[in-house]
Structures are given as structure tokens and as C-alpha cells.
């Protein structure tokens, strides 16, 4: 263990300059081990010495808090993430989201959760509703409904983004609004190019 920690320290010293120069990101994944005989504080620790903890700009503690099932079959995990260290923004924030097997983080699940928090989606018992219209009984059904109705999903997401002051999603490339916006943009660019030539 001591040798591994020493090697990690040497490698990270060399890597830091290269990472900064190439403007890239390196992700390390580690396991949690239990320290024996700890009376105070957390008995949990990560392997490989302290160097990685010191060099890291952001450290996340990711844990599975539940299983998402469809009938008897497990289709994903409910996950909780805690920001343990953050040099670039405030640390110690937490987030919970679903990770579906073979798919990744469930965007629709996030839209529902944030929609409920922002009071855009109404939750009454097990039912979820939007604009007075029921979208599903239970979170899984509501998530499935949004997946099958991408236009509605986008509308709710934009309302959530608006409530948080986050830029809205652009209209679908195939929609009439997007075509009109692209046409107007092309017209403006042509006008600007003409003015530059004059």
C-alpha cells in the first residue's frame, strides 16, 4: 500500500502539468474501504494514499440508494451523489437521480423531479399531472409518458429551465419554429456580409 501511494504521488506530480497544457480532464474511479479502529469521524477511506485527494479539483461520493424495478426485473439504480470536494464551485451539495441500465441517467426522471420542485408538474398522491392533465400514476409511468411524448417533455424542461434562469433548449431542428429561426438567422448573416462588403 505504501508503494502504491508513493507511485500515485509521483505520477500525479508529472501528470498535472500535462493535463493543464492539453486542457483535458482526467477521471479517477476509486473504491471505499473501511479503516479499522476509528472512533471519531468517518471510518471510510479511499485507497492509494492522500495524493489523489489533494490533487483532485472535484471529488464525488456516488452511492446506490435503491433499485428501479419494472415488475420483478431490475432496470436501474436510484443514485445519490455528494460533492465531497470542489475547488471550482461550492462543495457539499447533493443530487439524486436515476441511472437506467443500458441508457444512463434518466433525463425524463430529472424533468419530473425538477418539475415537481418548481411546481410546474403537480403531484397528488401517486399521480403526476401537467396543466391539469394527468401524465402518469407513479413516477415510472410518468417518466415513460414523457419518453413517448418528447414535445411535452421539452416543454416542461424549458419551463423548469426558465424557472431556474438556465438558457432554454433550442426548438427541434425539424419543427416549424426552428426552420423559421434558421431562415431568419441566415437572412441576418447575409445582410451583415453585404454591409461588410459595402
C-alpha positions as CSV (number, residue, x, y, z in Angstrom):
1,X,0.0,0.0,0.0
2,X,2.8,2.5,0.8
3,X,4.5,1.8,-2.6
4,X,1.2,2.4,-4.4
5,X,0.7,5.7,-2.6
6,X,4.3,6.8,-3.4
7,X,3.8,5.9,-7.1
8,X,0.5,7.8,-7.2
9,X,2.1,10.9,-5.8
10,X,4.9,10.8,-8.3
11,X,2.6,10.2,-11.3
12,X,0.2,12.9,-10.3
13,X,3.1,15.5,-10.0
14,X,4.1,14.7,-13.6
15,X,0.5,14.5,-14.9
16,X,-0.7,17.8,-13.5
17,X,1.4,19.9,-15.9
18,X,0.4,17.8,-19.0
19,X,-3.3,17.9,-18.0
20,X,-3.2,21.7,-17.7
21,X,-1.3,22.1,-21.0
22,X,-3.6,19.9,-23.0
23,X,-6.7,21.4,-21.4
24,X,-8.3,18.0,-20.7
25,X,-10.0,16.3,-17.9
26,X,-8.9,13.1,-16.1
27,X,-11.4,11.0,-14.2
28,X,-10.2,8.6,-11.4
29,X,-12.6,6.0,-10.0
30,X,-11.9,4.6,-6.6
31,X,-13.4,2.2,-4.0
32,X,-14.3,2.9,-0.4
33,X,-12.5,0.8,2.3
34,X,-13.2,0.8,6.0
35,X,-10.5,2.0,8.4
36,X,-10.2,-0.3,11.4
37,X,-10.4,1.1,14.9
38,X,-11.8,4.6,14.0
39,X,-13.7,6.0,17.0
40,X,-14.5,9.5,15.7
41,X,-15.3,10.7,12.1
42,X,-16.0,8.5,9.2
43,X,-14.3,5.1,9.1
44,X,-14.5,5.2,5.3
45,X,-11.4,5.9,3.2
46,X,-10.2,5.6,-0.4
47,X,-7.2,3.5,-1.4
48,X,-4.0,4.9,-2.9
49,X,-2.9,7.4,-0.3
50,X,-3.7,11.0,0.1
51,X,-2.1,12.4,-3.1
52,X,-5.2,11.9,-5.2
53,X,-7.4,13.7,-2.6
54,X,-5.1,16.7,-2.7
55,X,-4.6,16.9,-6.4
56,X,-8.3,16.4,-7.3
57,X,-10.3,19.6,-8.2
58,X,-13.6,17.8,-7.7
59,X,-14.4,14.7,-5.6
60,X,-17.8,13.0,-5.8
61,X,-19.2,10.3,-3.4
62,X,-21.6,8.2,-5.5
63,X,-23.8,5.7,-3.8
64,X,-26.7,3.5,-4.9
65,X,-29.7,4.2,-2.6
66,X,-32.3,2.0,-4.3
67,X,-33.3,-0.2,-7.2
68,X,-35.7,0.7,-10.0
69,X,-37.8,-2.2,-11.0
70,X,-40.2,-3.0,-13.8
71,X,-42.3,-5.8,-12.3
72,X,-39.7,-8.2,-10.8
73,X,-36.9,-7.1,-13.2
74,X,-34.3,-4.5,-12.1
75,X,-34.0,-1.9,-14.8
76,X,-31.8,0.7,-13.0
77,X,-30.5,2.2,-9.8
78,X,-31.5,5.2,-7.7
79,X,-28.3,7.1,-7.1
80,X,-27.2,9.8,-4.7
81,X,-24.1,11.9,-5.3
82,X,-22.4,14.2,-2.7
83,X,-19.8,16.7,-3.7
84,X,-17.0,15.9,-1.1
85,X,-14.5,18.4,-2.5
86,X,-14.8,21.2,-5.1
87,X,-12.2,23.8,-6.0
88,X,-14.2,25.4,-8.7
89,X,-17.6,26.0,-7.0
90,X,-19.3,25.5,-3.6
91,X,-18.8,21.9,-2.3
92,X,-21.1,19.6,-0.1
93,X,-24.1,19.8,-2.4
94,X,-26.1,16.6,-3.1
95,X,-28.1,15.3,-6.0
96,X,-30.3,12.3,-6.6
97,X,-31.1,10.8,-9.9
98,X,-31.9,7.5,-11.7
99,X,-29.4,5.6,-13.8
100,X,-31.1,3.2,-16.1
101,X,-29.2,0.1,-17.3
102,X,-28.1,0.4,-21.0
103,X,-29.2,4.0,-21.1
104,X,-27.6,6.2,-18.5
105,X,-29.0,9.0,-16.4
106,X,-32.8,9.3,-16.9
107,X,-33.5,12.7,-18.4
108,X,-37.2,12.3,-18.1
109,X,-36.9,11.3,-14.4
110,X,-35.0,14.5,-13.8
111,X,-37.6,16.6,-15.6
112,X,-40.3,15.1,-13.4
113,X,-38.4,15.6,-10.2
114,X,-37.4,19.2,-11.0
115,X,-40.8,19.9,-12.4
116,X,-42.4,18.9,-9.1
117,X,-39.9,21.0,-7.1
118,X,-40.6,24.1,-9.3
119,X,-44.3,23.4,-9.1
120,X,-44.6,23.0,-12.8
121,X,-45.7,19.4,-12.5
122,X,-48.4,18.7,-9.9
123,X,-48.0,15.6,-7.7
124,X,-51.2,14.4,-6.0
125,X,-50.7,11.1,-4.2
126,X,-49.2,8.7,-6.8
127,X,-50.5,10.8,-9.8
128,X,-48.4,13.3,-11.7
129,X,-50.2,16.0,-13.8
130,X,-49.1,18.9,-16.1
131,X,-51.5,21.7,-16.9
132,X,-54.3,19.8,-15.2
133,X,-53.8,16.8,-17.4
134,X,-52.6,13.5,-15.8
135,X,-49.4,12.2,-17.2
136,X,-49.0,9.0,-15.2
137,X,-49.7,7.1,-12.0
138,X,-46.4,6.6,-10.3
139,X,-43.0,8.1,-11.2
140,X,-42.1,5.3,-13.6
141,X,-45.3,5.7,-15.6
142,X,-44.9,9.5,-15.8
143,X,-41.3,9.0,-16.9
144,X,-42.4,6.6,-19.6
145,X,-45.1,9.0,-20.7
146,X,-42.6,11.8,-21.2
147,X,-40.3,9.5,-23.1
148,X,-43.1,8.7,-25.5
149,X,-44.1,12.4,-25.8
150,X,-40.8,14.3,-26.5
151,X,-42.6,17.6,-27.4
152,X,-44.3,17.7,-24.0
153,X,-41.1,16.6,-22.2
154,X,-39.2,19.5,-24.0
155,X,-42.0,22.0,-23.0
156,X,-41.8,21.0,-19.3
157,X,-38.0,21.1,-19.4
158,X,-38.0,24.6,-20.8
159,X,-40.4,25.8,-18.1
160,X,-38.1,24.2,-15.5
161,X,-35.0,25.9,-17.1
162,X,-36.8,29.2,-17.2
163,X,-37.7,29.0,-13.5
164,X,-34.0,28.3,-12.7
165,X,-32.7,31.0,-15.1
166,X,-31.0,28.5,-17.3
167,X,-31.0,29.1,-21.1
168,X,-33.9,27.3,-22.8
169,X,-33.4,24.4,-25.2
170,X,-33.5,25.4,-28.9
171,X,-36.5,24.2,-30.9
172,X,-36.4,20.8,-32.6
173,X,-34.4,21.0,-35.8
174,X,-37.4,19.7,-37.7
175,X,-40.0,22.0,-36.2
176,X,-41.5,25.0,-37.9
177,X,-40.2,27.3,-35.3
178,X,-36.6,26.0,-35.8
179,X,-36.9,26.3,-39.6
180,X,-38.2,29.9,-39.3
181,X,-35.4,30.8,-36.8
182,X,-32.7,29.3,-39.1
183,X,-34.1,31.2,-42.1
184,X,-34.1,34.5,-40.1
185,X,-30.5,33.8,-38.9
186,X,-29.3,33.1,-42.5
187,X,-31.0,36.3,-43.7
188,X,-29.3,38.3,-40.9
189,X,-25.9,36.8,-41.8
190,X,-26.4,37.6,-45.5
191,X,-27.3,41.2,-44.6
192,X,-24.2,41.6,-42.3
193,X,-22.0,40.2,-45.0
194,X,-23.4,42.6,-47.6
195,X,-22.8,45.6,-45.2
196,X,-19.2,44.5,-44.7
197,X,-18.6,44.4,-48.4
198,X,-20.1,47.9,-48.9
